[in-house]
């Protein structure tokens, strides 16, 4: 699992995550459309990262920002700020229980 605080921090600051981790499952990946709000690169693309990122069109970025805005509360814990992380975590755990039952 590639879970860490950096991804949530970037999402909550409105940054499109660039994920450079091969074969790592991201937090809540079974529930969230990561392809819609993040850019995923294999580690072999690190030497070409700048070109890959510059190749993302303005239209693609706008779509990603909209998708990011739609899911950002899944990374936010405080309920008084509209956080839904608790709900998403419980939903993910329930899915795993069903898969193992």
C-alpha positions as CSV (number, residue, x, y, z in Angstrom):
1,X,0.0,0.0,0.0
2,X,1.3,3.4,-0.9
3,X,-0.6,5.4,1.6
4,X,0.9,8.6,3.0
5,X,-0.1,12.0,4.1
6,X,1.4,13.7,1.0
7,X,-1.4,12.6,-1.4
8,X,-4.1,13.9,0.9
9,X,-2.2,17.2,1.4
10,X,-1.8,17.8,-2.3
11,X,-5.5,17.0,-3.0
12,X,-6.7,19.2,-0.3
13,X,-4.6,22.1,-1.6
14,X,-6.2,21.6,-5.1
15,X,-3.1,20.1,-6.7
16,X,-3.5,17.3,-9.3
17,X,-1.5,14.4,-7.9
18,X,1.3,13.0,-10.0
19,X,1.7,9.4,-8.8
20,X,5.0,7.8,-9.6
21,X,4.7,4.4,-7.9
22,X,4.6,1.1,-9.8
23,X,2.1,-1.5,-8.5
24,X,1.0,0.5,-5.5
25,X,-2.6,0.8,-4.5
26,X,-3.6,4.3,-3.5
27,X,-5.9,5.2,-0.6
28,X,-9.5,4.4,-1.4
29,X,-8.6,3.4,-5.0
30,X,-11.4,0.9,-5.1
31,X,-13.9,3.8,-4.6
32,X,-12.3,6.9,-6.2
33,X,-11.7,7.4,-10.0
34,X,-8.0,8.2,-9.7
35,X,-7.6,8.2,-13.5
36,X,-10.0,11.1,-13.6
37,X,-8.2,13.4,-11.1
38,X,-4.5,12.3,-11.1
39,X,-1.6,11.5,-13.5
40,X,0.0,8.2,-13.0
41,X,3.5,7.5,-14.4
42,X,5.6,4.4,-14.2
43,X,9.0,4.9,-12.6
44,X,10.6,4.1,-16.0
45,X,9.1,7.4,-17.2
46,X,11.0,9.6,-14.6
47,X,13.6,10.7,-17.2
48,X,10.7,11.9,-19.5
49,X,8.5,13.3,-16.7
50,X,8.7,16.9,-17.8
51,X,7.7,16.1,-21.4
52,X,4.9,13.8,-20.2
53,X,3.5,16.5,-17.9
54,X,3.8,19.2,-20.5
55,X,1.9,17.0,-22.9
56,X,-1.2,17.2,-20.7
57,X,-3.6,19.6,-22.5
58,X,-5.4,22.5,-20.9
59,X,-8.7,20.7,-21.5
60,X,-7.4,17.6,-19.7
61,X,-6.3,19.7,-16.7
62,X,-9.7,21.4,-16.5
63,X,-11.4,17.9,-16.4
64,X,-8.9,16.7,-13.8
65,X,-9.5,19.8,-11.6
66,X,-13.3,19.3,-11.8
67,X,-12.9,15.6,-10.9
68,X,-10.5,16.5,-8.1
69,X,-13.0,19.0,-6.7
70,X,-15.7,16.3,-6.8
71,X,-13.6,13.9,-4.7
72,X,-11.5,16.1,-2.4
73,X,-13.8,15.7,0.6
74,X,-12.9,12.0,0.6
75,X,-9.4,13.0,1.8
76,X,-10.7,15.5,4.4
77,X,-11.4,14.2,8.0
78,X,-13.0,17.1,9.9
79,X,-16.7,16.7,9.7
80,X,-17.3,20.4,10.4
81,X,-15.3,21.2,7.3
82,X,-17.4,18.8,5.2
83,X,-15.0,15.9,5.5
84,X,-16.0,12.5,4.2
85,X,-12.8,10.5,4.8
86,X,-14.5,8.6,7.6
87,X,-17.4,7.6,5.4
88,X,-15.2,6.6,2.5
89,X,-12.9,4.6,4.9
90,X,-15.9,2.7,6.3
91,X,-17.2,2.0,2.7
92,X,-13.8,0.7,1.6
93,X,-13.5,-1.6,4.7
94,X,-17.1,-2.9,4.1
95,X,-16.1,-3.7,0.5
96,X,-13.0,-5.6,1.7
97,X,-15.1,-7.6,4.2
98,X,-17.5,-8.6,1.5
99,X,-14.6,-9.6,-0.8
100,X,-13.2,-11.9,1.9
101,X,-16.6,-13.4,3.0
